[in-house]
Amino acid sequence: MTAVVSVQNRYNVADRSSEPMLDLCEQEMLVFLPWAPIEDTGAIPAVLAAARRHRVSERQVALAWLLTRSQQVLPIPGSGDPEHVEQNVAAASIDLWPDEIEAITRAMRGWSSPR
């Protein structure tokens, strides 16, 4: 028998179809690796507004939001150069405001937070 320690599913600001799996990972204390964690972030008004407010990129806001979603989330964004790595690491230091988190969470039409 092999122990499962993590799950990797598509999950980002724009695609929450793996929300039930993330909830299960929280329950079972498994690491959840969101696949495509920064995809489709530039078209979401709540992400754009938070990026302007904090003077960071939309991608950084998307990563910061993922980190607020659950302690089980471990985003691993692709990085093509050292500057992207630095920006990705800096995203962990962004303190999104509660209203920003809520706006981003509710950004997708037809999706409502189970929390």
Backbone bond lengths (Angstrom), bond angles and torsions (degrees), N, CA, C in turn:
res aa  C-N    CA-C-N  psi(-1)  N-CA   C-N-CA  omega(-1)  CA-C   N-CA-C  phi
1 M - - - 1.439 - - 1.522 108.94 -
2 T 1.328 116.12 140.87 1.456 122.22 178.85 1.516 109.33 -115.62
3 A 1.300 115.81 133.09 1.466 120.25 178.91 1.525 110.02 -78.13
4 V 1.306 116.74 139.23 1.457 122.36 174.37 1.523 106.99 -91.95
5 V 1.331 116.64 129.30 1.459 120.15 -179.21 1.520 112.48 -117.98
6 S 1.342 117.03 -15.95 1.456 119.18 -179.62 1.524 110.71 -153.88
7 V 1.325 113.34 160.75 1.459 122.06 176.74 1.521 106.81 -131.96
8 Q 1.327 116.43 137.61 1.455 120.36 176.04 1.526 108.66 -120.92
9 N 1.315 115.49 114.46 1.464 122.31 178.91 1.521 108.73 -134.45
10 R 1.325 114.78 157.86 1.463 119.60 175.27 1.522 108.41 -65.04
11 Y 1.334 115.99 128.43 1.461 120.96 179.27 1.511 107.89 -165.47
12 N 1.315 116.24 128.22 1.454 121.51 176.63 1.519 108.72 -161.74
13 V 1.306 117.02 -174.63 1.460 121.15 -178.17 1.524 111.05 -57.13
14 A 1.309 117.29 -38.08 1.466 121.45 -175.75 1.526 113.86 -89.62
15 D 1.312 118.29 -21.37 1.468 121.32 -176.53 1.522 109.72 -127.14
16 R 1.315 115.57 103.76 1.467 121.40 -177.91 1.524 112.07 -108.56
17 S 1.317 116.61 21.29 1.468 119.11 -176.13 1.529 112.65 -62.90
18 S 1.322 117.79 -19.65 1.469 120.65 178.85 1.522 113.04 -94.66
19 E 1.316 116.74 15.25 1.468 120.68 179.32 1.533 112.40 -53.48
20 P 1.335 119.69 -45.51 1.472 118.96 178.65 1.541 112.52 -61.32
21 M 1.316 117.35 -35.85 1.465 120.20 178.81 1.524 110.49 -68.56
22 L 1.318 116.86 -39.38 1.459 119.96 176.89 1.528 109.88 -62.89
23 D 1.315 117.18 -41.82 1.469 120.08 176.99 1.535 111.35 -59.92
24 L 1.324 116.54 -40.88 1.464 120.55 178.13 1.532 110.45 -65.35
25 C 1.330 117.12 -40.08 1.468 120.21 177.61 1.524 110.95 -61.58
26 E 1.325 116.58 -38.64 1.464 119.73 176.05 1.525 110.46 -61.97
27 Q 1.305 115.72 -46.21 1.468 121.37 -178.86 1.526 111.15 -61.79
28 E 1.315 116.99 -41.66 1.467 121.71 -175.60 1.530 113.40 -93.52
29 M 1.325 116.39 2.30 1.472 122.40 -179.68 1.531 111.77 59.04
30 L 1.322 115.73 43.88 1.466 122.29 175.97 1.522 109.20 -102.36
31 V 1.304 117.02 147.02 1.453 121.24 175.04 1.524 108.29 -72.24
32 F 1.332 115.99 136.51 1.457 121.57 176.91 1.520 107.65 -112.49
33 L 1.328 116.12 116.62 1.460 122.54 179.96 1.531 108.37 -100.61
34 P 1.336 117.64 103.24 1.459 118.57 -178.90 1.527 110.86 -71.71
35 W 1.319 115.33 123.82 1.455 121.14 177.45 1.528 107.57 -83.07
36 A 1.329 117.83 138.96 1.467 124.09 -177.21 1.531 110.85 57.95
37 P 1.336 118.23 52.84 1.461 120.87 -172.44 1.527 115.31 -67.94
38 I 1.329 118.14 -19.92 1.466 119.37 -177.40 1.529 112.54 -117.35
39 E 1.305 117.32 13.67 1.454 121.35 -178.39 1.529 111.00 -74.13
40 D 1.326 116.11 143.54 1.471 123.28 174.70 1.528 113.84 60.07
41 T 1.325 118.04 33.13 1.464 120.01 -178.35 1.521 113.22 -85.68
42 G 1.321 117.87 -26.53 1.456 121.20 -172.76 1.510 115.68 -74.47
43 A 1.314 118.87 -8.10 1.461 121.47 -177.71 1.525 112.92 -102.52
44 I 1.305 118.06 5.22 1.463 121.11 -175.04 1.532 108.81 -104.97
45 P 1.332 117.37 112.71 1.465 120.64 -175.65 1.531 114.59 -52.94
46 A 1.319 118.46 -39.59 1.467 120.49 -179.09 1.529 111.20 -65.00
47 V 1.318 117.42 -35.02 1.470 121.47 177.11 1.527 109.70 -69.65
48 L 1.322 116.34 -44.61 1.466 120.92 179.48 1.526 111.31 -61.09
49 A 1.325 116.22 -42.54 1.466 120.09 179.88 1.526 111.41 -63.90
50 A 1.319 116.89 -43.64 1.473 120.31 179.06 1.526 110.65 -65.29
51 A 1.313 117.13 -38.00 1.472 120.69 179.07 1.530 110.02 -63.01
52 R 1.321 116.57 -43.80 1.477 119.74 178.16 1.527 110.28 -63.69
53 R 1.314 116.55 -44.21 1.463 121.04 -176.98 1.533 111.74 -62.21
54 H 1.317 116.43 -38.94 1.478 120.53 -177.20 1.527 112.77 -95.90
55 R 1.342 115.95 -4.13 1.473 122.11 -179.52 1.532 111.46 57.69
56 V 1.338 113.91 49.63 1.466 122.07 177.42 1.525 108.00 -134.03
57 S 1.304 117.12 176.87 1.464 120.73 179.89 1.529 111.18 -81.30
58 E 1.330 114.82 160.58 1.459 120.51 176.42 1.523 110.55 -60.48
59 R 1.311 116.14 -37.86 1.464 120.40 179.90 1.523 111.27 -63.68
60 Q 1.321 115.93 -39.15 1.459 119.02 178.10 1.534 110.68 -64.87
61 V 1.312 117.03 -39.50 1.462 120.72 177.56 1.526 109.85 -63.32
62 A 1.324 116.86 -43.18 1.469 120.31 179.36 1.530 111.01 -59.83
63 L 1.318 116.80 -42.64 1.471 120.09 177.89 1.528 111.06 -66.37
64 A 1.327 116.30 -42.62 1.470 119.72 178.77 1.524 110.49 -61.29
65 W 1.336 116.60 -40.86 1.472 119.82 178.40 1.527 110.80 -63.39
66 L 1.334 117.46 -43.36 1.463 120.21 178.68 1.523 111.02 -58.03
67 L 1.322 116.25 -39.50 1.462 119.94 -179.25 1.525 112.00 -68.87
68 T 1.333 117.73 -23.92 1.467 119.46 176.45 1.517 111.62 -81.71
69 R 1.316 116.84 -20.04 1.476 121.53 -174.93 1.522 112.31 -65.27
70 S 1.329 116.48 -42.08 1.459 119.36 -176.94 1.523 110.02 -165.83
71 Q 1.316 115.93 147.41 1.467 119.60 174.27 1.523 111.45 -70.00
72 Q 1.313 117.20 -15.46 1.466 121.08 -179.55 1.534 112.04 -82.10
73 V 1.330 117.27 -12.30 1.461 121.41 -177.24 1.520 110.73 -79.45
74 L 1.321 115.11 129.88 1.464 122.25 175.77 1.527 107.76 -131.09
75 P 1.349 116.80 86.95 1.462 118.63 -179.49 1.525 111.18 -71.03
76 I 1.306 115.50 139.85 1.462 121.32 177.25 1.530 107.20 -127.96
77 P 1.343 116.55 82.81 1.460 118.75 -179.26 1.523 110.90 -75.05
78 G 1.303 115.60 147.34 1.460 119.92 175.42 1.516 109.93 -68.19
79 S 1.301 116.60 146.13 1.461 121.49 -179.72 1.513 108.91 -136.24
80 G 1.329 115.60 121.27 1.450 120.77 -178.01 1.505 114.56 -88.93
81 D 1.321 117.00 -15.00 1.467 119.21 -179.06 1.529 109.55 -157.27
82 P 1.333 117.51 167.58 1.474 120.79 -177.45 1.530 113.50 -58.48
83 E 1.326 118.24 -32.73 1.464 120.39 179.32 1.525 111.04 -63.45
84 H 1.334 116.64 -41.00 1.459 119.81 177.70 1.528 111.18 -64.85
85 V 1.319 116.73 -38.67 1.471 119.84 177.70 1.523 109.46 -60.45
86 E 1.332 116.77 -46.11 1.466 120.64 179.67 1.526 111.27 -60.89
87 Q 1.336 117.29 -42.87 1.458 120.95 178.96 1.530 111.10 -64.29
88 N 1.327 116.16 -41.18 1.467 119.72 179.58 1.521 111.36 -64.16
89 V 1.313 117.03 -42.61 1.468 121.02 178.88 1.531 109.91 -65.31
90 A 1.329 116.79 -40.41 1.468 120.92 -179.31 1.526 111.86 -63.68
91 A 1.317 117.58 -25.55 1.466 120.90 179.87 1.525 111.56 -59.41
92 A 1.307 117.79 -29.34 1.467 121.27 179.79 1.525 112.03 -67.18
93 S 1.326 117.24 -17.39 1.465 121.20 -179.18 1.525 113.10 -95.68
94 I 1.305 117.35 -1.63 1.461 120.69 -179.57 1.522 109.17 -80.01
95 D 1.310 115.70 122.74 1.464 120.94 177.89 1.521 108.70 -98.12
96 L 1.325 115.36 93.83 1.455 119.14 177.06 1.523 109.38 -67.37
97 W 1.309 116.10 142.71 1.455 121.11 178.19 1.517 109.05 -75.89
98 P 1.317 117.53 151.55 1.475 119.65 -179.79 1.524 113.77 -53.35
99 D 1.349 117.44 -39.32 1.461 119.23 179.41 1.526 111.65 -68.20
100 E 1.326 117.39 -30.90 1.468 120.78 176.33 1.527 110.56 -69.69
101 I 1.312 116.23 -43.48 1.465 120.20 178.39 1.520 109.87 -59.39
102 E 1.319 116.14 -45.38 1.457 120.96 179.99 1.530 111.18 -63.64
103 A 1.326 116.79 -43.71 1.468 120.42 -179.70 1.523 111.29 -63.70
104 I 1.323 117.27 -41.50 1.460 120.76 178.87 1.525 109.81 -68.44
105 T 1.313 116.86 -42.26 1.460 121.28 179.89 1.525 111.19 -60.03
106 R 1.300 116.50 -39.39 1.470 121.15 -177.62 1.529 113.06 -92.26
107 A 1.318 117.60 6.63 1.467 121.86 -172.65 1.520 114.35 -62.91
108 M 1.300 118.02 -31.74 1.460 119.46 -174.52 1.514 110.54 -87.08
109 R 1.319 116.76 122.43 1.456 122.93 -178.90 1.526 109.73 -57.18
110 G 1.307 115.77 135.19 1.458 120.09 177.12 1.521 113.73 84.33
111 W 1.322 117.37 -1.69 1.462 120.25 -179.01 1.501 108.10 -114.03
112 S 1.305 117.83 130.99 1.456 120.51 175.52 1.519 108.65 -129.71
113 S 1.297 114.44 143.48 1.463 120.49 -177.21 1.519 110.93 -63.46
114 P 1.344 117.15 135.67 1.458 119.89 176.99 1.528 111.62 -77.24
115 R 1.279 117.66 -3.89 1.464 122.37 -176.41 1.499 111.76 -90.01
